[in-house]
């Protein structure tokens, strides 16, 4: 997070100097005695001062040096202060611009401020302390503007990254939804295929929980079996067969005898994978007198 610019005294700029910030001011006036007076007034302040006696020299200084505040006289022979500051605004819009003049036409002053996007008008002759305070306020204005611009840049970057993340998330959701729909379709087809078989069939995961069961076995047990534990409905003999398969003791195991209270015959349990018992098992129930498919 950037520094808070709450400047009450010019010495507060010492905190900003830790980041290499030193306020710079350009004074432009065709009268040398005015420039000398301004230099004397601010020589002991923690500003970097630039002096130019024409608009042309002022633009040359701006081209070579970063300047935070530009103060120009209104009446200059080659280019008046408003035209000069308007050009400064075009080339260096981040600078704070002020007019220093004894010109007393209020209408012209207002027009000058509007045309040059000028921060403030300072009358001649000036009072030293109010002038210092005005300049200090102008520098603070610059700092606040730059901090706002920095934060705006960060927010724009974060918003761009957020939009990209949202787009990626939407793509992932779409892909995941398509995968789920595809898997659901496969599961539905698997269930449909199991329901077409004439014999009861049950599939278990590695923890002994039912993952698929056709209608024949549900009718036999008398209740839906999806997500039901094997130990909650299988008789002891069948439960032992399934446990041996899931424990990796056997790849295939058969059991003959009473399977349920109303079902006697043969049970065949087979591991889904011939390598890893964690893949689960499938149990096929064959009533007496029926051959294995």
Beta strands, then each sheet from edge to edge (+ up, - down):
strand 1: 24-28
strand 2: 48-52
strand 3: 69-73
strand 4: 96-101
strand 5: 120-123
strand 6: 201-204
strand 7: 210-213
strand 8: 252-260
strand 9: 263-271
strand 10: 281-287
sheet 1: 2+ 1+ 3+ 4+ 5+
sheet 2: 7+ 6- 10+ 9- 8+
end
